[in-house]
Amino acid sequence: MCETRLKYAAGIAMVQVDSGKMTYKEMVPDRFLNDMHYDLYENRFKELFLEKDPISRFRSN
C-alpha cells in the first residue's frame, strides 16, 4: 500500500501546487506562492505516506 501511495506523490504535489497558486493568486503575497515547488510538496507527501499513523500529526494533544 505504501509503495502505491509513493508512486502518486509527484502527481498529487503538482495538483497541490498548481491549484494553490491559482486559488490564492489574489489573496496571498507572490513571495509565498513563488516558494511553492513541486519537489518540496512531493517530499512532504512521501513523508506523510511513510508515517505509521499519518492522522496523528493532525490531532490535538
PQR file of N, CA, C, O and H, with PARSE charges and radii, in Angstrom:
ATOM      1  N   MET A   1       0.832  -1.201   0.000 -0.4000 1.5000
ATOM      2  CA  MET A   1       0.000   0.000   0.000 -0.0000 2.0000
ATOM      3  C   MET A   1       0.869   1.254   0.000  0.5500 1.7000
ATOM      4  O   MET A   1       0.589   2.198  -0.738 -0.5500 1.4000
ATOM      5  N   CYS A   2       1.898   1.273   0.803 -0.4000 1.5000
ATOM      6  CA  CYS A   2       2.767   2.448   0.914 -0.0000 2.0000
ATOM      7  C   CYS A   2       3.442   2.748  -0.425  0.5500 1.7000
ATOM      8  O   CYS A   2       3.520   3.908  -0.831 -0.5500 1.4000
ATOM      9  H   CYS A   2       2.126   0.506   1.403  0.4000 1.0000
ATOM     10  N   GLU A   3       3.931   1.710  -1.116 -0.4000 1.5000
ATOM     11  CA  GLU A   3       4.593   1.915  -2.398 -0.0000 2.0000
ATOM     12  C   GLU A   3       3.643   2.503  -3.427  0.5500 1.7000
ATOM     13  O   GLU A   3       4.046   3.322  -4.252 -0.5500 1.4000
ATOM     14  H   GLU A   3       3.867   0.768  -0.787  0.4000 1.0000
ATOM     15  N   THR A   4       2.393   2.092  -3.383 -0.4000 1.5000
ATOM     16  CA  THR A   4       1.392   2.633  -4.303 -0.0000 2.0000
ATOM     17  C   THR A   4       1.205   4.112  -4.065  0.5500 1.7000
ATOM     18  O   THR A   4       1.153   4.892  -5.016 -0.5500 1.4000
ATOM     19  H   THR A   4       2.066   1.427  -2.713  0.4000 1.0000
ATOM     20  N   ARG A   5       1.104   4.510  -2.820 -0.4000 1.5000
ATOM     21  CA  ARG A   5       0.950   5.927  -2.495 -0.0000 2.0000
ATOM     22  C   ARG A   5       2.165   6.726  -2.926  0.5500 1.7000
ATOM     23  O   ARG A   5       2.024   7.820  -3.472 -0.5500 1.4000
ATOM     24  H   ARG A   5       1.146   3.877  -2.047  0.4000 1.0000
ATOM     25  N   LEU A   6       3.346   6.200  -2.690 -0.4000 1.5000
ATOM     26  CA  LEU A   6       4.573   6.912  -3.059 -0.0000 2.0000
ATOM     27  C   LEU A   6       4.630   7.166  -4.560  0.5500 1.7000
ATOM     28  O   LEU A   6       5.149   8.190  -5.006 -0.5500 1.4000
ATOM     29  H   LEU A   6       3.460   5.311  -2.246  0.4000 1.0000
ATOM     30  N   LYS A   7       4.096   6.230  -5.334 -0.4000 1.5000
ATOM     31  CA  LYS A   7       4.097   6.359  -6.786 -0.0000 2.0000
ATOM     32  C   LYS A   7       3.303   7.584  -7.246  0.5500 1.7000
ATOM     33  O   LYS A   7       3.614   8.180  -8.278 -0.5500 1.4000
ATOM     34  H   LYS A   7       3.675   5.398  -4.973  0.4000 1.0000
ATOM     35  N   TYR A   8       2.285   7.953  -6.480 -0.4000 1.5000
ATOM     36  CA  TYR A   8       1.422   9.065  -6.857 -0.0000 2.0000
ATOM     37  C   TYR A   8       1.801  10.393  -6.206  0.5500 1.7000
ATOM     38  O   TYR A   8       1.145  11.406  -6.451 -0.5500 1.4000
ATOM     39  H   TYR A   8       2.033   7.469  -5.642  0.4000 1.0000
ATOM     40  N   ALA A   9       2.833  10.406  -5.395 -0.4000 1.5000
ATOM     41  CA  ALA A   9       3.212  11.621  -4.661 -0.0000 2.0000
ATOM     42  C   ALA A   9       3.526  12.789  -5.590  0.5500 1.7000
ATOM     43  O   ALA A   9       3.145  13.923  -5.299 -0.5500 1.4000
ATOM     44  H   ALA A   9       3.367   9.584  -5.197  0.4000 1.0000
ATOM     45  N   ALA A  10       4.204  12.536  -6.687 -0.4000 1.5000
ATOM     46  CA  ALA A  10       4.570  13.619  -7.607 -0.0000 2.0000
ATOM     47  C   ALA A  10       3.326  14.242  -8.245  0.5500 1.7000
ATOM     48  O   ALA A  10       3.230  15.464  -8.354 -0.5500 1.4000
ATOM     49  H   ALA A  10       4.514  11.615  -6.923  0.4000 1.0000
ATOM     50  N   GLY A  11       2.390  13.417  -8.660 -0.4000 1.5000
ATOM     51  CA  GLY A  11       1.161  13.921  -9.261 -0.0000 2.0000
ATOM     52  C   GLY A  11       0.313  14.703  -8.278  0.5500 1.7000
ATOM     53  O   GLY A  11      -0.256  15.739  -8.619 -0.5500 1.4000
ATOM     54  H   GLY A  11       2.468  12.424  -8.571  0.4000 1.0000
ATOM     55  N   ILE A  12       0.232  14.203  -7.059 -0.4000 1.5000
ATOM     56  CA  ILE A  12      -0.534  14.899  -6.020 -0.0000 2.0000
ATOM     57  C   ILE A  12       0.117  16.246  -5.718  0.5500 1.7000
ATOM     58  O   ILE A  12      -0.569  17.247  -5.515 -0.5500 1.4000
ATOM     59  H   ILE A  12       0.694  13.361  -6.781  0.4000 1.0000
ATOM     60  N   ALA A  13       1.437  16.256  -5.691 -0.4000 1.5000
ATOM     61  CA  ALA A  13       2.164  17.506  -5.438 -0.0000 2.0000
ATOM     62  C   ALA A  13       1.890  18.529  -6.538  0.5500 1.7000
ATOM     63  O   ALA A  13       1.719  19.715  -6.254 -0.5500 1.4000
ATOM     64  H   ALA A  13       1.994  15.442  -5.856  0.4000 1.0000
ATOM     65  N   MET A  14       1.847  18.084  -7.769 -0.4000 1.5000
ATOM     66  CA  MET A  14       1.569  19.008  -8.877 -0.0000 2.0000
ATOM     67  C   MET A  14       0.187  19.632  -8.734  0.5500 1.7000
ATOM     68  O   MET A  14       0.015  20.834  -8.939 -0.5500 1.4000
ATOM     69  H   MET A  14       1.986  17.120  -7.999  0.4000 1.0000
ATOM     70  N   VAL A  15      -0.784  18.818  -8.386 -0.4000 1.5000
ATOM     71  CA  VAL A  15      -2.145  19.328  -8.205 -0.0000 2.0000
ATOM     72  C   VAL A  15      -2.172  20.323  -7.045  0.5500 1.7000
ATOM     73  O   VAL A  15      -2.775  21.391  -7.150 -0.5500 1.4000
ATOM     74  H   VAL A  15      -0.644  17.842  -8.220  0.4000 1.0000
ATOM     75  N   GLN A  16      -1.523  19.971  -5.949 -0.4000 1.5000
ATOM     76  CA  GLN A  16      -1.497  20.836  -4.763 -0.0000 2.0000
ATOM     77  C   GLN A  16      -0.872  22.198  -5.087  0.5500 1.7000
ATOM     78  O   GLN A  16      -1.428  23.243  -4.748 -0.5500 1.4000
ATOM     79  H   GLN A  16      -1.033  19.103  -5.863  0.4000 1.0000
ATOM     80  N   VAL A  17       0.262  22.171  -5.731 -0.4000 1.5000
ATOM     81  CA  VAL A  17       0.979  23.419  -6.037 -0.0000 2.0000
ATOM     82  C   VAL A  17       0.207  24.243  -7.057  0.5500 1.7000
ATOM     83  O   VAL A  17      -0.021  25.434  -6.846 -0.5500 1.4000
ATOM     84  H   VAL A  17       0.713  21.322  -6.006  0.4000 1.0000
ATOM     85  N   ASP A  18      -0.195  23.625  -8.149 -0.4000 1.5000
ATOM     86  CA  ASP A  18      -0.888  24.374  -9.202 -0.0000 2.0000
ATOM     87  C   ASP A  18      -2.217  24.945  -8.720  0.5500 1.7000
ATOM     88  O   ASP A  18      -2.539  26.099  -9.002 -0.5500 1.4000
ATOM     89  H   ASP A  18      -0.011  22.657  -8.320  0.4000 1.0000
ATOM     90  N   SER A  19      -2.982  24.144  -8.001 -0.4000 1.5000
ATOM     91  CA  SER A  19      -4.276  24.644  -7.518 -0.0000 2.0000
ATOM     92  C   SER A  19      -4.082  25.715  -6.453  0.5500 1.7000
ATOM     93  O   SER A  19      -4.850  26.676  -6.396 -0.5500 1.4000
ATOM     94  H   SER A  19      -2.721  23.206  -7.773  0.4000 1.0000
ATOM     95  N   GLY A  20      -3.077  25.564  -5.620 -0.4000 1.5000
ATOM     96  CA  GLY A  20      -2.792  26.581  -4.606 -0.0000 2.0000
ATOM     97  C   GLY A  20      -2.405  27.906  -5.229  0.5500 1.7000
ATOM     98  O   GLY A  20      -2.859  28.965  -4.796 -0.5500 1.4000
ATOM     99  H   GLY A  20      -2.453  24.784  -5.667  0.4000 1.0000
ATOM    100  N   LYS A  21      -1.561  27.840  -6.248 -0.4000 1.5000
ATOM    101  CA  LYS A  21      -1.135  29.075  -6.917 -0.0000 2.0000
ATOM    102  C   LYS A  21      -2.304  29.759  -7.617  0.5500 1.7000
ATOM    103  O   LYS A  21      -2.402  30.986  -7.597 -0.5500 1.4000
ATOM    104  H   LYS A  21      -1.192  26.980  -6.599  0.4000 1.0000
ATOM    105  N   MET A  22      -3.184  28.988  -8.232 -0.4000 1.5000
ATOM    106  CA  MET A  22      -4.335  29.587  -8.921 -0.0000 2.0000
ATOM    107  C   MET A  22      -5.360  30.119  -7.925  0.5500 1.7000
ATOM    108  O   MET A  22      -5.896  31.213  -8.101 -0.5500 1.4000
ATOM    109  H   MET A  22      -3.105  27.992  -8.248  0.4000 1.0000
ATOM    110  N   THR A  23      -5.624  29.349  -6.894 -0.4000 1.5000
ATOM    111  CA  THR A  23      -6.657  29.718  -5.925 -0.0000 2.0000
ATOM    112  C   THR A  23      -6.285  30.954  -5.126  0.5500 1.7000
ATOM    113  O   THR A  23      -7.119  31.833  -4.911 -0.5500 1.4000
ATOM    114  H   THR A  23      -5.188  28.460  -6.752  0.4000 1.0000
ATOM    115  N   TYR A  24      -5.033  31.025  -4.684 -0.4000 1.5000
ATOM    116  CA  TYR A  24      -4.623  32.084  -3.766 -0.0000 2.0000
ATOM    117  C   TYR A  24      -3.883  33.234  -4.440  0.5500 1.7000
ATOM    118  O   TYR A  24      -3.298  34.072  -3.753 -0.5500 1.4000
ATOM    119  H   TYR A  24      -4.355  30.311  -4.858  0.4000 1.0000
ATOM    120  N   LYS A  25      -3.897  33.290  -5.774 -0.4000 1.5000
ATOM    121  CA  LYS A  25      -3.144  34.302  -6.516 -0.0000 2.0000
ATOM    122  C   LYS A  25      -3.443  35.727  -6.063  0.5500 1.7000
ATOM    123  O   LYS A  25      -2.520  36.531  -5.930 -0.5500 1.4000
ATOM    124  H   LYS A  25      -4.372  32.609  -6.332  0.4000 1.0000
ATOM    125  N   GLU A  26      -4.668  36.046  -5.830 -0.4000 1.5000
ATOM    126  CA  GLU A  26      -5.058  37.404  -5.443 -0.0000 2.0000
ATOM    127  C   GLU A  26      -5.101  37.601  -3.922  0.5500 1.7000
ATOM    128  O   GLU A  26      -5.288  38.723  -3.451 -0.5500 1.4000
ATOM    129  H   GLU A  26      -5.417  35.393  -5.938  0.4000 1.0000
ATOM    130  N   MET A  27      -4.929  36.526  -3.158 -0.4000 1.5000
ATOM    131  CA  MET A  27      -5.099  36.601  -1.708 -0.0000 2.0000
ATOM    132  C   MET A  27      -3.801  36.514  -0.908  0.5500 1.7000
ATOM    133  O   MET A  27      -3.738  36.961   0.237 -0.5500 1.4000
ATOM    134  H   MET A  27      -4.776  35.615  -3.541  0.4000 1.0000
ATOM    135  N   VAL A  28      -2.777  35.939  -1.514 -0.4000 1.5000
ATOM    136  CA  VAL A  28      -1.531  35.657  -0.798 -0.0000 2.0000
ATOM    137  C   VAL A  28      -0.388  36.359  -1.530  0.5500 1.7000
ATOM    138  O   VAL A  28      -0.393  36.420  -2.760 -0.5500 1.4000
ATOM    139  H   VAL A  28      -2.828  35.576  -2.444  0.4000 1.0000
ATOM    140  N   PRO A  29       0.584  36.885  -0.801 -0.5600 1.5000
ATOM    141  CA  PRO A  29       1.719  37.545  -1.449  0.2800 2.0000
ATOM    142  C   PRO A  29       2.457  36.616  -2.427  0.5500 1.7000
ATOM    143  O   PRO A  29       2.596  35.419  -2.173 -0.5500 1.4000
ATOM    144  N   ASP A  30       2.917  37.172  -3.522 -0.4000 1.5000
ATOM    145  CA  ASP A  30       3.629  36.394  -4.538 -0.0000 2.0000
ATOM    146  C   ASP A  30       4.839  35.664  -3.967  0.5500 1.7000
ATOM    147  O   ASP A  30       5.162  34.561  -4.411 -0.5500 1.4000
ATOM    148  H   ASP A  30       2.804  38.144  -3.728  0.4000 1.0000
ATOM    149  N   ARG A  31       5.500  36.257  -3.004 -0.4000 1.5000
ATOM    150  CA  ARG A  31       6.703  35.621  -2.444 -0.0000 2.0000
ATOM    151  C   ARG A  31       6.370  34.264  -1.815  0.5500 1.7000
ATOM    152  O   ARG A  31       7.188  33.345  -1.850 -0.5500 1.4000
ATOM    153  H   ARG A  31       5.238  37.153  -2.644  0.4000 1.0000
ATOM    154  N   PHE A  32       5.177  34.141  -1.246 -0.4000 1.5000
ATOM    155  CA  PHE A  32       4.762  32.857  -0.689 -0.0000 2.0000
ATOM    156  C   PHE A  32       4.459  31.864  -1.817  0.5500 1.7000
ATOM    157  O   PHE A  32       4.915  30.721  -1.788 -0.5500 1.4000
ATOM    158  H   PHE A  32       4.513  34.888  -1.218  0.4000 1.0000
ATOM    159  N   LEU A  33       3.701  32.307  -2.790 -0.4000 1.5000
ATOM    160  CA  LEU A  33       3.320  31.429  -3.904 -0.0000 2.0000
ATOM    161  C   LEU A  33       4.547  30.988  -4.706  0.5500 1.7000
ATOM    162  O   LEU A  33       4.603  29.858  -5.191 -0.5500 1.4000
ATOM    163  H   LEU A  33       3.330  33.235  -2.813  0.4000 1.0000
ATOM    164  N   ASN A  34       5.514  31.869  -4.841 -0.4000 1.5000
ATOM    165  CA  ASN A  34       6.732  31.523  -5.580 -0.0000 2.0000
ATOM    166  C   ASN A  34       7.570  30.477  -4.849  0.5500 1.7000
ATOM    167  O   ASN A  34       8.415  29.825  -5.462 -0.5500 1.4000
ATOM    168  H   ASN A  34       5.469  32.788  -4.448  0.4000 1.0000
ATOM    169  N   ASP A  35       7.348  30.314  -3.561 -0.4000 1.5000
ATOM    170  CA  ASP A  35       8.065  29.304  -2.776 -0.0000 2.0000
ATOM    171  C   ASP A  35       7.393  27.936  -2.823  0.5500 1.7000
ATOM    172  O   ASP A  35       7.898  26.975  -2.241 -0.5500 1.4000
ATOM    173  H   ASP A  35       6.661  30.845  -3.063  0.4000 1.0000
ATOM    174  N   MET A  36       6.278  27.844  -3.500 -0.4000 1.5000
ATOM    175  CA  MET A  36       5.590  26.553  -3.645 -0.0000 2.0000
ATOM    176  C   MET A  36       6.236  25.803  -4.814  0.5500 1.7000
ATOM    177  O   MET A  36       6.068  26.184  -5.972 -0.5500 1.4000
ATOM    178  H   MET A  36       5.867  28.624  -3.973  0.4000 1.0000
ATOM    179  N   HIS A  37       6.970  24.740  -4.501 -0.4000 1.5000
ATOM    180  CA  HIS A  37       7.693  23.968  -5.513 -0.0000 2.0000
ATOM    181  C   HIS A  37       7.236  22.519  -5.488  0.5500 1.7000
ATOM    182  O   HIS A  37       6.943  21.962  -4.430 -0.5500 1.4000
ATOM    183  H   HIS A  37       7.106  24.430  -3.560  0.4000 1.0000
ATOM    184  N   TYR A  38       7.179  21.917  -6.672 -0.4000 1.5000
ATOM    185  CA  TYR A  38       6.724  20.533  -6.785 -0.0000 2.0000
ATOM    186  C   TYR A  38       7.540  19.575  -5.919  0.5500 1.7000
ATOM    187  O   TYR A  38       6.979  18.734  -5.217 -0.5500 1.4000
ATOM    188  H   TYR A  38       7.416  22.369  -7.531  0.4000 1.0000
ATOM    189  N   ASP A  39       8.863  19.705  -5.972 -0.4000 1.5000
ATOM    190  CA  ASP A  39       9.704  18.760  -5.243 -0.0000 2.0000
ATOM    191  C   ASP A  39       9.505  18.861  -3.732  0.5500 1.7000
ATOM    192  O   ASP A  39       9.536  17.850  -3.029 -0.5500 1.4000
ATOM    193  H   ASP A  39       9.319  20.389  -6.543  0.4000 1.0000
ATOM    194  N   LEU A  40       9.304  20.068  -3.239 -0.4000 1.5000
ATOM    195  CA  LEU A  40       9.060  20.256  -1.809 -0.0000 2.0000
ATOM    196  C   LEU A  40       7.771  19.552  -1.392  0.5500 1.7000
ATOM    197  O   LEU A  40       7.747  18.835  -0.392 -0.5500 1.4000
ATOM    198  H   LEU A  40       9.280  20.889  -3.809  0.4000 1.0000
ATOM    199  N   TYR A  41       6.715  19.752  -2.147 -0.4000 1.5000
ATOM    200  CA  TYR A  41       5.436  19.130  -1.811 -0.0000 2.0000
ATOM    201  C   TYR A  41       5.462  17.626  -2.036  0.5500 1.7000
ATOM    202  O   TYR A  41       4.828  16.878  -1.292 -0.5500 1.4000
ATOM    203  H   TYR A  41       6.734  20.335  -2.960  0.4000 1.0000
ATOM    204  N   GLU A  42       6.187  17.178  -3.051 -0.4000 1.5000
ATOM    205  CA  GLU A  42       6.315  15.739  -3.271 -0.0000 2.0000
ATOM    206  C   GLU A  42       6.980  15.082  -2.070  0.5500 1.7000
ATOM    207  O   GLU A  42       6.531  14.036  -1.601 -0.5500 1.4000
ATOM    208  H   GLU A  42       6.702  17.786  -3.655  0.4000 1.0000
ATOM    209  N   ASN A  43       8.044  15.692  -1.575 -0.4000 1.5000
ATOM    210  CA  ASN A  43       8.727  15.138  -0.401 -0.0000 2.0000
ATOM    211  C   ASN A  43       7.826  15.136   0.831  0.5500 1.7000
ATOM    212  O   ASN A  43       7.860  14.195   1.625 -0.5500 1.4000
ATOM    213  H   ASN A  43       8.409  16.541  -1.955  0.4000 1.0000
ATOM    214  N   ARG A  44       7.021  16.186   0.993 -0.4000 1.5000
ATOM    215  CA  ARG A  44       6.090  16.241   2.125 -0.0000 2.0000
ATOM    216  C   ARG A  44       5.075  15.108   2.054  0.5500 1.7000
ATOM    217  O   ARG A  44       4.771  14.463   3.057 -0.5500 1.4000
ATOM    218  H   ARG A  44       6.993  16.950   0.348  0.4000 1.0000
ATOM    219  N   PHE A  45       4.548  14.874   0.836 -0.4000 1.5000
ATOM    220  CA  PHE A  45       3.577  13.789   0.694 -0.0000 2.0000
ATOM    221  C   PHE A  45       4.228  12.433   0.921  0.5500 1.7000
ATOM    222  O   PHE A  45       3.619  11.553   1.529 -0.5500 1.4000
ATOM    223  H   PHE A  45       4.795  15.397   0.021  0.4000 1.0000
ATOM    224  N   LYS A  46       5.434  12.251   0.451 -0.4000 1.5000
ATOM    225  CA  LYS A  46       6.128  10.976   0.681 -0.0000 2.0000
ATOM    226  C   LYS A  46       6.344  10.738   2.170  0.5500 1.7000
ATOM    227  O   LYS A  46       6.141   9.627   2.660 -0.5500 1.4000
ATOM    228  H   LYS A  46       5.929  12.965  -0.043  0.4000 1.0000
ATOM    229  N   GLU A  47       6.752  11.775   2.888 -0.4000 1.5000
ATOM    230  CA  GLU A  47       6.929  11.650   4.337 -0.0000 2.0000
ATOM    231  C   GLU A  47       5.610  11.279   5.009  0.5500 1.7000
ATOM    232  O   GLU A  47       5.566  10.414   5.884 -0.5500 1.4000
ATOM    233  H   GLU A  47       6.917  12.677   2.490  0.4000 1.0000
ATOM    234  N   LEU A  48       4.555  11.935   4.594 -0.4000 1.5000
ATOM    235  CA  LEU A  48       3.239  11.661   5.158 -0.0000 2.0000
ATOM    236  C   LEU A  48       2.820  10.222   4.876  0.5500 1.7000
ATOM    237  O   LEU A  48       2.305   9.539   5.761 -0.5500 1.4000
ATOM    238  H   LEU A  48       4.590  12.638   3.883  0.4000 1.0000
ATOM    239  N   PHE A  49       3.039   9.758   3.645 -0.4000 1.5000
ATOM    240  CA  PHE A  49       2.642   8.406   3.264 -0.0000 2.0000
ATOM    241  C   PHE A  49       3.456   7.341   3.987  0.5500 1.7000
ATOM    242  O   PHE A  49       2.973   6.228   4.191 -0.5500 1.4000
ATOM    243  H   PHE A  49       3.457  10.312   2.925  0.4000 1.0000
ATOM    244  N   LEU A  50       4.671   7.663   4.372 -0.4000 1.5000
ATOM    245  CA  LEU A  50       5.530   6.701   5.055 -0.0000 2.0000
ATOM    246  C   LEU A  50       5.271   6.617   6.556  0.5500 1.7000
ATOM    247  O   LEU A  50       5.707   5.668   7.207 -0.5500 1.4000
ATOM    248  H   LEU A  50       5.064   8.568   4.206  0.4000 1.0000
ATOM    249  N   GLU A  51       4.572   7.591   7.103 -0.4000 1.5000
ATOM    250  CA  GLU A  51       4.292   7.586   8.533 -0.0000 2.0000
ATOM    251  C   GLU A  51       3.368   6.419   8.891  0.5500 1.7000
ATOM    252  O   GLU A  51       2.459   6.064   8.141 -0.5500 1.4000
ATOM    253  H   GLU A  51       4.218   8.362   6.574  0.4000 1.0000
ATOM    254  N   LYS A  52       3.628   5.847  10.041 -0.4000 1.5000
ATOM    255  CA  LYS A  52       2.823   4.723  10.508 -0.0000 2.0000
ATOM    256  C   LYS A  52       1.391   5.165  10.800  0.5500 1.7000
ATOM    257  O   LYS A  52       0.438   4.453  10.483 -0.5500 1.4000
ATOM    258  H   LYS A  52       4.367   6.135  10.651  0.4000 1.0000
ATOM    259  N   ASP A  53       1.247   6.341  11.404 -0.4000 1.5000
ATOM    260  CA  ASP A  53      -0.074   6.884  11.740 -0.0000 2.0000
ATOM    261  C   ASP A  53      -0.127   8.342  11.298  0.5500 1.7000
ATOM    262  O   ASP A  53      -0.005   9.240  12.132 -0.5500 1.4000
ATOM    263  H   ASP A  53       2.022   6.919  11.661  0.4000 1.0000
ATOM    264  N   PRO A  54      -0.311   8.599   9.983 -0.5600 1.5000
ATOM    265  CA  PRO A  54      -0.249   9.971   9.489  0.2800 2.0000
ATOM    266  C   PRO A  54      -1.315  10.899  10.063  0.5500 1.7000
ATOM    267  O   PRO A  54      -1.113  12.113  10.106 -0.5500 1.4000
ATOM    268  N   ILE A  55      -2.425  10.361  10.495 -0.4000 1.5000
ATOM    269  CA  ILE A  55      -3.503  11.192  11.050 -0.0000 2.0000
ATOM    270  C   ILE A  55      -3.063  11.803  12.382  0.5500 1.7000
ATOM    271  O   ILE A  55      -3.563  12.859  12.770 -0.5500 1.4000
ATOM    272  H   ILE A  55      -2.590   9.375  10.460  0.4000 1.0000
ATOM    273  N   SER A  56      -2.147  11.161  13.074 -0.4000 1.5000
ATOM    274  CA  SER A  56      -1.716  11.657  14.391 -0.0000 2.0000
ATOM    275  C   SER A  56      -1.105  13.057  14.301  0.5500 1.7000
ATOM    276  O   SER A  56      -1.158  13.802  15.280 -0.5500 1.4000
ATOM    277  H   SER A  56      -1.741  10.303  12.759  0.4000 1.0000
ATOM    278  N   ARG A  57      -0.540  13.428  13.179 -0.4000 1.5000
ATOM    279  CA  ARG A  57       0.059  14.768  13.067 -0.0000 2.0000
ATOM    280  C   ARG A  57      -0.988  15.858  13.071  0.5500 1.7000
ATOM    281  O   ARG A  57      -0.664  17.025  13.290 -0.5500 1.4000
ATOM    282  H   ARG A  57      -0.498  12.823  12.385  0.4000 1.0000
ATOM    283  N   PHE A  58      -2.253  15.497  12.829 -0.4000 1.5000
ATOM    284  CA  PHE A  58      -3.330  16.484  12.803 -0.0000 2.0000
ATOM    285  C   PHE A  58      -4.182  16.491  14.074  0.5500 1.7000
ATOM    286  O   PHE A  58      -5.070  17.329  14.221 -0.5500 1.4000
ATOM    287  H   PHE A  58      -2.517  14.549  12.651  0.4000 1.0000
ATOM    288  N   ARG A  59      -3.915  15.567  14.983 -0.4000 1.5000
ATOM    289  CA  ARG A  59      -4.657  15.505  16.235 -0.0000 2.0000
ATOM    290  C   ARG A  59      -4.112  16.522  17.224  0.5500 1.7000
ATOM    291  O   ARG A  59      -2.910  16.784  17.268 -0.5500 1.4000
ATOM    292  H   ARG A  59      -3.193  14.885  14.863  0.4000 1.0000
ATOM    293  N   SER A  60      -5.004  17.085  18.009 -0.4000 1.5000
ATOM    294  CA  SER A  60      -4.543  17.988  19.070 -0.0000 2.0000
ATOM    295  C   SER A  60      -4.105  17.158  20.269  0.5500 1.7000
ATOM    296  O   SER A  60      -4.650  16.086  20.532 -0.5500 1.4000
ATOM    297  H   SER A  60      -5.980  16.873  17.974  0.4000 1.0000
ATOM    298  N   ASN A  61      -3.127  17.659  20.981 -0.4000 1.5000
ATOM    299  CA  ASN A  61      -2.585  16.911  22.137 -0.0000 2.0000
ATOM    300  C   ASN A  61      -3.440  17.049  23.360  0.5500 1.7000
ATOM    301  O   ASN A  61      -3.120  16.483  24.405 -0.5500 1.4000
ATOM    302  H   ASN A  61      -2.684  18.530  20.768  0.4000 1.0000
TER
END
